[in-house]
Amino acid sequence: MTPIRRGTVALLCGLLLAGCGAGIDGDEDEETPPIPVETATPTRGDVYAVYTGTAPIEAFAEADVIAKVAGEVRSIEVEEGDEVKKGELLARLDGDRLRLELNESRARLDKLKRDYERNVNLRDKGLISEGDFERIKFEMQALQASYNLASLELDYTQIRAPIDGVVSARYIKLGNTLSVNDPVFRVTGYDPLVTYLHVPEREFDNIAPAQPVVIDIDSLPGTPIRAGVTRVGPTVDPVTGTFKVTIEISDDTRRIKPGMFARISIVYDRHTDVLQVPRSAIVDDLGTASVFVVEDGAAVARTVVTGYSNRGMVEIASGIGEDEHVVVVGQLGLKPGARVNVINAADSEGLAKTSNPEPAEGAGDATTD
């Protein structure tokens, strides 16, 4: 092939390729479809600042009952689970030896009392020295003390409850021979119950006595238990960096038991009638909070200032108005200016009408931001 013919072929091929390229560049790009999202208008309501923690329930009063005298167990009057009052009889020990000792002490005391009465007359007549009279008087007082001690030890054979409560343990059986200080029963007081919450020192200025408390116990589902802060420890533990908060609990139903594990929420502040959005609407970008709102079918990013949050709602201090449609589903990966399709447009207004209930109605998941 000659050089001229080779050049002509090359030119034709180049024009052909150029024509093909022109056809490709001339095609219009396909339009990106709108991104489906769900929106809601912000709500207005009260929001609470709540400190949450966990701790076991304990008995405020608990006593191990011990044998104060030795003896054989003759009767057992109560069993585990029985409610008892202070001073109520729990068990009896044999008191035969102590009873004989008491009778002997009484007889000696009665004899010395008669001698003392005779010596009073003799002293008045000057027939007995003052020293001999004082000796008899002191002997009588010593015998009186011995008699009182014997009477007390005999009474100790009647083992009694030291506090009001429930018999939580029985350590003896009928016929056991006990020594002094052997454990006999354990009595646990249920009124009140108490829990001790150890709170980080950064919360010291937030927690105060009489603040409302909501307690959730997993083994007792239903309405949370209401209580209040009873005492706040005046010092911070330098080892743990915490201070102790005492919460007393009254439970007439006896459903709450010592040892149960509790989730505790202390309400220490409240903002009333504030603007709120669901927590899912907040987009956090390196510490900056923002939300997407829908304007003319497009997503618009708004930087917001948040406040307290609890029960899945976040307070909005500034950044959006209460009539704007905030994206609550589908905002992840959403770009500013992207076209969106609101798939719940018919009911998004209705989502905005629920207010945030008070934590005392059930705030087990309440937190602070």
PLY file of the C-alpha trace (Angstrom):
ply
format ascii 1.0
element vertex 369
property float x
property float y
property float z
element edge 368
property int vertex1
property int vertex2
end_header
0.00 0.00 0.00
1.31 3.42 -0.93
1.95 6.09 1.69
-0.95 8.23 0.40
-3.45 5.39 0.72
-2.19 4.55 4.20
-2.72 8.19 5.31
-6.24 8.27 3.86
-7.24 5.17 5.80
-5.84 6.59 9.00
-7.77 9.83 8.55
-11.02 7.99 7.93
-10.50 5.90 11.05
-9.82 9.01 13.08
-12.99 10.73 11.84
-14.98 7.60 12.62
-13.65 7.43 16.13
-14.27 11.12 16.63
-17.85 10.69 15.49
-18.38 7.83 17.89
-16.93 9.87 20.75
-19.17 12.79 19.94
-22.18 10.51 20.16
-21.18 9.23 23.62
-20.48 12.69 25.07
-23.78 13.93 23.78
-25.84 11.51 25.95
-27.38 13.17 29.00
-26.46 11.80 32.45
-29.25 9.84 34.14
-30.84 11.80 37.06
-30.07 10.40 40.56
-33.33 9.15 42.16
-34.57 10.84 45.40
-33.46 9.23 48.68
-36.36 7.90 50.79
-36.50 9.40 54.30
-38.89 9.78 57.19
-39.42 13.12 58.92
-41.08 14.55 62.01
-41.62 18.04 63.34
-40.00 18.80 66.73
-42.01 18.29 69.90
-42.39 20.56 72.91
-42.31 19.23 76.44
-40.34 18.90 79.65
-36.91 17.27 79.67
-35.01 16.13 82.74
-31.38 15.90 83.75
-30.92 12.48 85.33
-27.93 10.71 86.83
-28.18 6.92 86.48
-26.32 4.16 88.25
-26.69 0.62 89.56
-26.48 -0.78 93.08
-27.86 -3.69 95.14
-30.78 -3.31 97.54
-29.80 -3.79 101.18
-31.55 -4.01 104.54
-31.13 -0.88 106.64
-31.30 -2.95 109.85
-30.13 -6.56 110.23
-29.19 -8.49 113.36
-27.69 -11.89 114.12
-29.36 -13.27 117.25
-26.92 -15.15 119.52
-27.33 -17.31 122.60
-26.56 -15.24 125.73
-26.56 -18.30 127.99
-25.75 -21.95 127.39
-28.51 -24.53 127.23
-30.48 -27.07 125.26
-33.02 -25.88 122.66
-36.42 -26.90 124.07
-38.71 -25.14 121.53
-38.53 -23.11 118.32
-41.34 -20.59 117.93
-40.66 -19.12 114.45
-39.42 -20.20 111.03
-37.63 -18.48 108.16
-39.90 -15.96 106.45
-41.95 -15.18 109.56
-42.40 -11.52 110.44
-41.52 -10.70 114.04
-41.68 -7.67 116.30
-38.95 -6.49 118.62
-39.09 -8.55 121.82
-41.12 -11.38 120.28
-40.18 -14.90 121.45
-38.11 -16.85 118.91
-36.98 -19.93 120.87
-36.64 -21.34 124.40
-33.64 -22.96 126.07
-33.83 -25.19 129.14
-33.38 -23.11 132.29
-33.45 -25.77 135.00
-30.01 -24.98 136.45
-30.53 -21.23 136.24
-33.94 -21.55 137.86
-32.41 -23.42 140.84
-29.68 -20.80 141.15
-32.31 -18.07 141.14
-34.30 -19.81 143.89
-31.17 -20.20 146.00
-30.27 -16.53 145.52
-33.80 -15.47 146.47
-33.73 -17.55 149.68
-30.39 -16.06 150.76
-31.62 -12.57 149.95
-34.84 -13.05 151.95
-32.89 -14.29 154.98
-30.49 -11.33 154.83
-33.38 -8.89 154.50
-34.89 -10.22 157.76
-31.52 -9.90 159.48
-31.19 -6.36 158.19
-34.63 -5.40 159.53
-33.73 -6.76 163.00
-30.44 -4.89 162.96
-32.22 -1.65 162.15
-34.01 -1.90 165.54
-30.78 -2.86 167.32
-28.96 0.11 165.78
-31.73 2.47 166.85
-31.35 1.17 170.41
-27.56 1.47 170.23
-27.06 -2.29 170.62
-25.03 -2.72 167.39
-22.13 -0.73 166.09
-22.52 1.40 162.98
-19.76 -0.62 161.27
-21.52 -3.97 161.76
-24.76 -2.45 160.53
-23.11 -1.09 157.35
-21.51 -4.52 156.70
-24.92 -6.21 156.79
-26.33 -3.51 154.52
-23.58 -4.00 151.92
-24.01 -7.79 152.01
-27.70 -7.36 151.33
-26.99 -5.09 148.36
-24.50 -7.62 146.97
-27.06 -10.42 147.29
-29.66 -8.25 145.60
-27.29 -7.76 142.65
-26.61 -11.52 142.49
-30.33 -12.20 142.52
-30.91 -9.68 139.70
-28.14 -11.30 137.63
-29.58 -14.79 138.13
-33.02 -13.49 137.13
-31.55 -11.90 133.97
-29.73 -15.08 132.96
-32.91 -17.10 133.40
-34.72 -14.60 131.20
-32.02 -15.07 128.54
-33.25 -18.64 128.05
-36.17 -16.95 126.27
-34.52 -15.91 123.00
-36.26 -12.81 121.61
-36.12 -10.68 118.45
-33.84 -7.64 118.82
-35.54 -5.66 116.01
-38.71 -5.63 113.92
-38.24 -7.60 110.70
-38.35 -10.97 109.00
-36.57 -14.14 110.11
-34.11 -14.55 107.25
-32.10 -17.46 108.69
-32.45 -20.14 111.40
-29.24 -21.78 112.57
-30.53 -24.14 115.27
-32.54 -27.35 115.53
-34.64 -28.74 118.33
-32.42 -30.47 120.89
-29.20 -28.63 120.00
-27.02 -27.72 122.96
-25.83 -24.15 122.61
-22.88 -22.35 124.09
-22.73 -18.66 124.85
-22.46 -16.54 121.64
-23.59 -19.36 119.33
-25.67 -17.92 116.41
-29.36 -18.75 116.63
-31.31 -16.64 114.09
-30.85 -13.74 111.70
-33.56 -11.05 111.60
-33.66 -8.66 108.64
-35.53 -5.39 108.78
-37.57 -4.51 105.66
-38.66 -1.01 106.63
-36.87 0.75 105.28
-34.74 -0.92 102.66
-31.76 1.06 101.47
-29.36 1.31 98.55
-26.01 3.06 98.47
-25.01 4.65 95.18
-21.39 5.71 94.69
-21.43 8.75 92.40
-18.41 10.34 90.62
-17.20 13.54 92.24
-18.02 15.61 89.12
-21.70 15.20 90.07
-21.21 16.47 93.65
-22.90 19.83 93.03
-25.84 18.19 91.22
-27.01 15.71 93.86
-28.85 16.87 96.98
-31.17 15.37 99.64
-34.88 15.09 98.79
-34.31 14.89 95.01
-36.74 12.42 93.35
-35.43 8.96 92.51
-36.81 6.30 90.17
-35.71 2.69 90.76
-36.10 -0.09 88.20
-35.60 -3.71 89.25
-35.37 -6.20 86.39
-36.92 -9.01 88.42
-39.93 -6.80 89.24
-41.12 -5.44 85.88
-43.84 -2.84 85.84
-44.18 0.60 87.34
-40.81 1.88 88.58
-40.41 2.40 92.31
-40.35 6.01 93.49
-38.08 7.14 96.29
-35.91 10.10 97.21
-32.32 10.92 98.09
-32.03 10.53 101.87
-28.43 11.52 102.52
-25.42 12.72 100.52
-21.97 11.87 101.84
-20.00 14.98 102.80
-16.64 13.67 101.54
-15.15 12.16 98.38
-13.26 8.87 98.59
-9.74 9.69 97.31
-9.23 6.11 96.10
-12.38 5.76 93.99
-13.14 9.44 93.36
-16.77 8.92 94.39
-19.12 10.06 97.14
-21.89 7.99 98.74
-25.58 8.71 98.17
-28.06 6.96 100.46
-31.57 6.18 99.17
-34.19 4.69 101.49
-37.05 2.64 100.02
-40.41 1.87 101.63
-42.24 -1.21 100.34
-45.38 -2.28 102.16
-45.93 -5.10 99.66
-42.64 -6.82 100.60
-41.96 -7.50 96.90
-38.53 -5.89 97.04
-35.95 -8.14 98.68
-32.47 -7.35 99.99
-29.89 -8.43 97.42
-31.94 -7.48 94.35
-30.08 -5.45 91.73
-31.49 -2.01 90.95
-31.05 0.61 88.23
-31.30 4.01 89.91
-32.16 7.34 88.29
-31.76 10.57 90.28
-33.58 13.55 88.73
-31.60 16.69 89.53
-32.83 19.30 87.01
-35.76 20.03 84.68
-36.24 22.20 81.59
-39.91 22.90 80.88
-41.63 23.24 77.50
-38.48 22.96 75.40
-38.05 21.93 71.76
-37.05 18.28 71.32
-36.24 15.85 68.50
-35.65 12.09 68.55
-32.08 11.14 69.34
-31.88 9.31 65.99
-32.18 12.65 64.16
-28.89 13.97 65.57
-25.82 13.62 63.33
-22.57 13.99 65.27
-19.59 15.12 63.22
-16.44 15.44 65.36
-18.38 16.86 68.27
-20.63 19.15 66.21
-24.31 18.21 66.33
-26.51 18.78 63.31
-29.81 17.63 61.80
-31.20 17.47 58.28
-34.40 19.33 57.47
-36.38 19.03 54.23
-36.89 22.18 52.18
-38.44 22.06 48.68
-37.75 18.35 48.38
-34.05 18.64 49.29
-32.03 17.90 52.44
-30.57 20.91 54.22
-28.05 20.48 57.08
-28.58 22.62 60.19
-26.09 22.89 63.04
-27.93 22.69 66.36
-27.12 23.29 70.04
-28.37 20.42 72.20
-29.25 20.30 75.90
-30.53 17.53 78.15
-31.67 14.20 76.77
-33.71 11.37 78.17
-36.13 8.67 77.02
-34.78 8.88 73.46
-35.43 12.62 73.04
-32.85 15.43 72.82
-33.42 19.05 73.79
-32.70 21.54 70.97
-31.60 24.90 72.38
-31.13 26.54 68.95
-30.69 25.77 65.26
-34.18 24.79 64.04
-37.77 25.96 64.34
-40.67 23.94 65.67
-42.47 23.80 62.28
-39.57 22.34 60.32
-39.53 18.77 59.05
-36.54 17.00 60.55
-35.20 13.79 58.99
-35.40 11.03 61.61
-34.83 7.99 59.38
-32.47 7.86 56.42
-30.14 10.70 57.42
-27.05 8.49 57.63
-24.99 9.12 54.49
-27.30 11.94 53.42
-25.55 14.83 51.67
-26.60 18.50 51.87
-28.71 19.37 48.84
-29.61 15.76 48.04
-33.10 15.18 46.68
-35.30 13.26 49.13
-38.64 11.51 49.06
-40.56 11.82 52.36
-42.32 8.48 52.65
-44.29 9.36 55.81
-45.46 12.79 54.71
-49.06 12.01 55.70
-48.33 11.33 59.38
-45.12 13.24 60.12
-47.16 15.99 61.76
-48.71 13.50 64.15
-45.32 12.36 65.41
-44.68 15.82 66.76
-47.58 15.93 69.16
-46.31 13.59 71.88
-44.59 15.20 74.84
-41.76 13.75 76.84
-43.18 12.22 80.05
-41.72 12.87 83.46
-39.03 10.35 84.46
-41.07 9.46 87.54
-43.49 7.79 85.15
-40.70 5.42 84.09
-37.25 6.77 83.37
-35.04 3.74 83.64
-33.17 4.74 80.47
-32.78 8.41 81.35
-29.34 9.92 80.80
-27.66 13.30 80.72
-25.65 14.83 77.92
0 1
1 2
2 3
3 4
4 5
5 6
6 7
7 8
8 9
9 10
10 11
11 12
12 13
13 14
14 15
15 16
16 17
17 18
18 19
19 20
20 21
21 22
22 23
23 24
24 25
25 26
26 27
27 28
28 29
29 30
30 31
31 32
32 33
33 34
34 35
35 36
36 37
37 38
38 39
39 40
40 41
41 42
42 43
43 44
44 45
45 46
46 47
47 48
48 49
49 50
50 51
51 52
52 53
53 54
54 55
55 56
56 57
57 58
58 59
59 60
60 61
61 62
62 63
63 64
64 65
65 66
66 67
67 68
68 69
69 70
70 71
71 72
72 73
73 74
74 75
75 76
76 77
77 78
78 79
79 80
80 81
81 82
82 83
83 84
84 85
85 86
86 87
87 88
88 89
89 90
90 91
91 92
92 93
93 94
94 95
95 96
96 97
97 98
98 99
99 100
100 101
101 102
102 103
103 104
104 105
105 106
106 107
107 108
108 109
109 110
110 111
111 112
112 113
113 114
114 115
115 116
116 117
117 118
118 119
119 120
120 121
121 122
122 123
123 124
124 125
125 126
126 127
127 128
128 129
129 130
130 131
131 132
132 133
133 134
134 135
135 136
136 137
137 138
138 139
139 140
140 141
141 142
142 143
143 144
144 145
145 146
146 147
147 148
148 149
149 150
150 151
151 152
152 153
153 154
154 155
155 156
156 157
157 158
158 159
159 160
160 161
161 162
162 163
163 164
164 165
165 166
166 167
167 168
168 169
169 170
170 171
171 172
172 173
173 174
174 175
175 176
176 177
177 178
178 179
179 180
180 181
181 182
182 183
183 184
184 185
185 186
186 187
187 188
188 189
189 190
190 191
191 192
192 193
193 194
194 195
195 196
196 197
197 198
198 199
199 200
200 201
201 202
202 203
203 204
204 205
205 206
206 207
207 208
208 209
209 210
210 211
211 212
212 213
213 214
214 215
215 216
216 217
217 218
218 219
219 220
220 221
221 222
222 223
223 224
224 225
225 226
226 227
227 228
228 229
229 230
230 231
231 232
232 233
233 234
234 235
235 236
236 237
237 238
238 239
239 240
240 241
241 242
242 243
243 244
244 245
245 246
246 247
247 248
248 249
249 250
250 251
251 252
252 253
253 254
254 255
255 256
256 257
257 258
258 259
259 260
260 261
261 262
262 263
263 264
264 265
265 266
266 267
267 268
268 269
269 270
270 271
271 272
272 273
273 274
274 275
275 276
276 277
277 278
278 279
279 280
280 281
281 282
282 283
283 284
284 285
285 286
286 287
287 288
288 289
289 290
290 291
291 292
292 293
293 294
294 295
295 296
296 297
297 298
298 299
299 300
300 301
301 302
302 303
303 304
304 305
305 306
306 307
307 308
308 309
309 310
310 311
311 312
312 313
313 314
314 315
315 316
316 317
317 318
318 319
319 320
320 321
321 322
322 323
323 324
324 325
325 326
326 327
327 328
328 329
329 330
330 331
331 332
332 333
333 334
334 335
335 336
336 337
337 338
338 339
339 340
340 341
341 342
342 343
343 344
344 345
345 346
346 347
347 348
348 349
349 350
350 351
351 352
352 353
353 354
354 355
355 356
356 357
357 358
358 359
359 360
360 361
361 362
362 363
363 364
364 365
365 366
366 367
367 368
